[in-house]
Amino acid sequence: MTNSPSSAPVPAGDKQWPKVATAGFDGVVVRFADSLSEPANRAALAFRAAVEAAGWAAIEETSTSLVSTYLRFDPLGCAHDAMMAQVQALLKTRDWYGAALPQGRRLWRVPTVFGTDLAPQLEEAAARAGLTPDEAIQQIAQTQLRAQTIGFAPGQPYLGELPPAFDIPRQTELTPQVPEGAVVVAIRQIVLFSVTTPTGWRHIGQTRFRLFRPDAPEPFVLRPGDEVLFEPISPERYAALEDAGADGGATSEVLA
């Protein structure tokens, strides 16, 4: 799910949300909105963390999308009615749209070269946003972006949200290929690519940060709820980071 962020968050006390539905014979989906907003994403992340903290014996897997939490459970160990009752009871315990984000999140600072031949669509994206390239770089670099969900490719984050000027559409045609570490933009979000891939988003920056490390104990570097700051660097600094290892010069710290 990668729909454009909503300008109107779901109000606390709205009886329409959240919505709970079964997903196959062993799944439950809790939806907190029908379009992306910061409170709905916060709710999905917080609810997943609460389920994991509760330690329900029947839960076998949890995950989040932009505005939903998915729970896979053992239907032989817990009847559907009982699982739905547990979910509904937990939902009633707090205002999930204003809940604290999960503990243990990290802030990553990622060296990024913007524009040049390495990321050739910066000027086009900036023009779409009504900004100069320098203004676009400044606004992006000053915005701490949350990993709202991981998807499309292994370990790949959807990061948001950018200032309103960046509510620009996807391209009508695909770019045949952008490299691993590409920073692409559309609909007030940035995707940082974990693999080489085609894309309909505009390629505005390039990093050496490797997000998918299949041989590592934790193959996915970013987790939903982590945050990212892109730190502008020169092409010369980018070239010098070639031997900087999988982090590509990126550093991280635990968020309070």
N, C-alpha and C positions, 0 to 999 in steps of 0.2 A: 504494500500500500504506500503510494508516494504522492498522494493528492496534495494540492496547494494548501498551505496553512490557513485556517480560519481566523478572521480578525475578531470574532466574537467568541470568547471562551464559554464553555458550558457552565451555566450558573449553578452555584451550590444549591441543593434542594430541588433541582429539576427532576421531576418524577419520571421523565422519559429515560433518563440515564442513571446508572449504567444498565446495559442490556446483557442478559446471560442466555446462552444457547448451547445446545450440545453440538459436537463436531465429530461425527462418526460414532462408533460404539464405545470409544474410550477417551473422548475429548470433551472439554468444556471451553468455550470462548467467552470472555467477559469484555464487552465493548464499552468504552467510555465516551465515545462521540462518533459521528459519521464523517468528520473531517479533522485534519490535524490542528491542534492548538497546544500551547505550552501546558495548560492545566490537564488536558486529556492525556498527553504523553507522560506527564508527571504521575498521573493516576495509574496508568498502566505499569510503569516501572515500580511504583510504590506497592501496588497490589501484588505483583509477582514476588517482591521481596518479602512481603508479609506472609504469603503462602509458604515460601521456603522456610521462613523463620518458624512457622507454626508446626512444621515437621509432620504433616499428615502422612500416615503410613502408606496410603494408597497412591500417592502422587509419584509418578515415574519420570516426568519431564515437565519443565515450564519454559516458556519463552514469551517475548513481547514483540508486537509490531508497533507501528507508530502510535496507535490509540487503543490497542487491545492486549489482553493477557490470555495466553493459551495454556491450559493445563491438560496433560495426558495422565490418565489414572488407570489403575488395574480394576476393571469392572467385576472381577471375581472376588476382589478383596473389599470392594465398596460398591454398593448398589448405586445406580444413577440417581435415584431420589435422595439418597443420603449425601452423595457428593454435591448435588445441587443445593441441598439444605445447608451444608457446610459453607459453600461459596456465598450464598445469600446472607448467612449469619455474619461472615467476616465483612462483607460489603457494608453492613449496617453499623459497623463499629466506629467509623470515622468519615470525615469528608476527604475522599481520596484525591480530589482535585487540588486540595491545599496541603496534601500530606508531604512529609519530609522525603526527600530523595534517598535512595538506598545508601548505606554506609559503604566505605571502601572504594568509592569512585576515585578516579585519577584525572588529573589535568595534564594533558600532553602539550608541549610546545614544539611545533614542527617547523624546521627551517624550510622555506618555500621560495622558489624563484617564480615571480609572476611575469607573464608575458614573455617576450623574446621568441625565438624560434622554438623554444622548448614548450611553450604554452601559447599558441598563436591566436587564440580567440579572446584574449583579454580586452582589446580595444572594442571588439564587437559587443561583448557582454556589457562593458561599461557604457557604451552608447545606448544600448537598450535600457539601461538603468538611469539614463540621463546624467551620467557622471563622466569625468575625465578618467583615464586609466589610473592616474595617481590618486584621485579621490576614491576610486573603487578599491584599490589596494589598501588605502588607509582605513576605510570602513570595515573591510573584511578582517584586517589585522587587529582591529580594536574590538572585535566581537568574539566573545567566548562562546563557542558552539558546542551544544550537547549532542552526543551520539544518541539519536532518538530511537534508532533501531539498527540492527545488523541484517543485511540481506542482499539479494540478487547475486552476489558472488561471495566466496568464503571470507569471512571476517571483514566485510565491506560495510562501512558506516554511512548512514544518512545523517548529516550534521545540520543542525538548525538552532534558532532560525536567524537569518540575516536581516538587516534593516529592510523596511518596506520597498525601497527603491529596487531591490533585487528580486521582486516578484515578476521575473521575466519568464517567458514561455520556453519550453524545449524547442529545439530545432525541428523543422519539418522534414529534414533529411538526416540520416545517420552519418556521423563521422566514422569511416571504416575501422579506425583503430586509434586508441590512445594507450599510452604505456602504463604499466604498474606505477603507482605513485602519483598519477594524474589527479589534479584538483579541478573538478568540473562544477558548474553552477546552473541552477534553474529554480524557479518557484520558491525563492527565499531559502533554499537548501544548498548545501555543498555535499557532493559525494567524493570521497577520497578512494580511488580505485585500488583494490587489492590484487588485481590481475590486469593483463593486457586485454582490451575488449573494445568492441564498437560502442558508440554512445550517441544519444540525441541531445546530450547536455554540452554546454560550451566549455572548452578546455582553457582555463585561465591561469593555472599554476602547475608546478611540478615539484615533487619531493622525492627523496630517496628512502622514505619511510616504508618499510615492508610490513604490511598488516597481516598477511597470511604466511605462517611459518609451519608448514606441515610436519616438520621433524621435531618441533619444539614440544615440551610438555603441555604448554598452553598455545595451541596453534593460532588462535585469534588474539591479537594484541589488545584491541579495544573491546570494551563491553558496553552494552546499553547503559546510558547514564554517565559514562565518562565524558570529559569535555576536552576541547581542542582549541588551541590558539595557533594560527598560522603566522610565523615570523618571517617577514620578507628578507631575502638575501640576494646577493648579486649572482650572476651566472658563474663568476669565478669561484665564489664560495661554494656554489652547488657542485662545480667540478671537483673541488677539493674534498668534498664529502663522499666521493666514490668509494673510498676505502674505510668509511666510518662504521661499517657493519650494518646489520639489519635495521637498526634504529635510524640510520641516516642522519645522525646528529640530533635527533629528537630526544628530549628529556621529559621526565614525568615526576609528579609529586602527588601525594594523597590529598584529596580535598577534605577540608574540615567538615 
